[in-house]
Amino acid sequence: MVAHLRHEVSLDQRLPTGESQRDALERVAEITGKRPRELDAAPGLPHGTERLYDIFAQLSAGRSYGMSGPMPLSSLEIQAWCSLTGQRLDGWELTAIRRLDAAWIKASNKPDERPDGA
């Protein structure tokens, strides 16, 4: 899952033009009629982890940002998401989400890989 996440972060990095790498590649596909392989080069998610990755993406989309960049997902944010969606996370799922979050924070703090979201 982490390899998939890192690839997604790299596509969300901002170019000097202000657009994301993903947007630029999609524009190339639109103009040329050929889809750049970078758009589809993400390692697949391991079987059975799609739901967990989707939960992380939902949580990450609502994350807070501080002066130095993105903040780790807080327990309160995760608890609020569970309450709002009516879903319950098992302990191993919470651990996996925290590990994904740590990887996302690490990748997003690289100067050339500032994502807009998960």
C-alpha positions in Angstrom: 0.0 0.0 0.0 2.8 2.4 0.8 4.3 2.0 -2.7 0.9 2.9 -4.2 0.6 5.9 -1.9 4.1 7.2 -2.8 3.3 7.0 -6.5 0.0 8.9 -5.9 2.0 11.6 -3.9 4.4 11.9 -6.8 1.6 12.5 -9.2 0.1 15.2 -6.9 3.4 17.2 -6.7 3.2 20.7 -8.0 5.2 21.7 -11.1 6.6 25.2 -11.6 3.5 26.0 -13.6 1.4 25.5 -10.5 -0.4 22.4 -11.9 0.1 19.0 -10.5 2.1 16.3 -12.3 -1.1 14.3 -12.7 -2.9 17.3 -14.4 0.0 17.9 -16.7 0.1 14.2 -17.8 -3.7 14.1 -18.2 -3.5 17.2 -20.4 -0.8 15.4 -22.5 -3.1 12.4 -22.9 -5.9 14.7 -24.0 -3.8 16.5 -26.6 -2.0 13.5 -28.0 -4.6 10.8 -27.5 -2.0 8.7 -25.8 -2.1 8.1 -22.1 1.4 8.5 -20.5 2.4 5.4 -18.7 3.2 7.3 -15.5 -0.5 7.7 -14.9 -1.0 4.0 -14.7 2.4 3.0 -13.3 1.2 2.9 -9.6 1.9 -0.4 -8.0 -1.5 -2.1 -7.4 -3.0 -2.3 -3.9 -2.7 -5.7 -2.3 -5.8 -7.7 -2.6 -8.3 -6.8 0.2 -6.7 -3.5 1.1 -8.9 -1.3 -1.2 -11.3 -0.4 1.6 -8.6 0.5 4.0 -6.8 2.7 1.4 -10.2 4.4 0.6 -10.7 5.2 4.3 -7.2 6.7 4.5 -7.9 8.8 1.4 -11.2 10.1 3.0 -9.4 10.9 6.2 -6.5 12.5 4.5 -8.7 14.7 2.4 -9.9 16.4 5.6 -6.5 16.7 7.3 -5.2 19.9 8.9 -2.2 21.9 7.8 0.1 23.8 10.0 2.8 26.4 9.3 5.3 23.6 8.3 2.9 21.6 6.2 0.5 18.7 6.7 -0.3 17.5 10.2 -0.7 13.8 11.1 -4.2 12.6 11.4 -5.3 13.0 14.9 -7.3 10.4 17.0 -10.1 12.9 17.2 -10.3 13.3 13.4 -10.4 9.5 13.0 -13.0 9.1 15.7 -15.1 11.9 14.1 -14.9 10.2 10.7 -16.0 6.9 12.3 -18.9 8.6 14.0 -20.0 10.5 10.9 -19.8 7.4 8.6 -21.1 4.9 11.1 -18.0 2.7 10.5 -15.9 1.0 13.1 -12.1 0.4 12.7 -10.5 -2.7 14.1 -7.1 -2.2 15.9 -5.1 -3.5 13.0 -6.9 -1.1 10.6 -6.1 1.9 12.8 -2.5 0.8 12.9 -2.4 0.4 9.1 -4.0 3.9 8.7 -1.4 5.4 11.0 1.4 3.8 9.1 0.0 5.1 5.8 -0.3 8.5 7.3 3.3 8.5 8.4 4.4 7.5 4.9 2.2 10.2 3.4 3.6 12.8 5.7 7.2 11.7 5.0 6.6 11.8 1.2 4.7 15.1 1.4 7.5 16.8 3.3 10.0 16.2 0.4 10.3 19.6 -1.3 9.6 18.1 -4.8 6.7 16.0 -3.7 4.1 18.3 -2.0 0.7 16.6 -2.5 -2.7 18.2 -2.6 -4.3 15.2 -0.8 -4.2 11.2 -0.7 
